[in-house]
Amino acid sequence: MNRSIRFTTPLLVALSLGLGSLWSPTVEAHKGHGGPMVKFMKTKAALKALLPKGAKVVKRKSRLSDDSTEWAESTFGIDLDNRIHTYFLARDRNSGKTLAGAIIMKFSYRHGDVMLGVGVDAEQKLTGAVIQGISEKYIPDFEGTVGKGILSGYAGKTVAELAQAAKSHDGDKPSRFIAEKLAEEAALMAAFLHQSK
């Protein structure tokens, strides 16, 4: 009898752990219900809209240093992760000086995703912002509020202004979402520019 208990107890534990993970509350049960991603512009076109004309564009893949993460937190009040990110730097063809940077990221929105891009220059001012794509189901949410493709009203704002506006934004859900995520992205790009000095 003791022998059967020894063999069934590990089996029961394994089964309960396995089944428990299937119904884990952290699983996004409805992810993907937003439909396929609909892209409004290709990455090349988005980068062209976000970076200075005539500059040499260089693709980079790295993570923020602890110093750059702390700098962004103290400068913009935005807590950034230190995962590896892909971003683009625009450099002057003659001097090699970095003029601006751009980053495009995918964020979860309800049961789908939104792809956002933002450009930041060396003075921490936005060169532009784009919604590159949205899960099909949520296109009307954004078309009726903030728009899609190249977004107006962002070029020339500072990253600090964007971060402040995101904290005090009390509009509709899509507008709040865009304000918060663009502020996060812009702070991240500004931190990468700060790090590359």
Order of alpha helices (4+ residues) and beta strands (2+ residues): alpha-beta-alpha-beta-alpha-beta-beta-beta-beta-alpha-beta-alpha-alpha
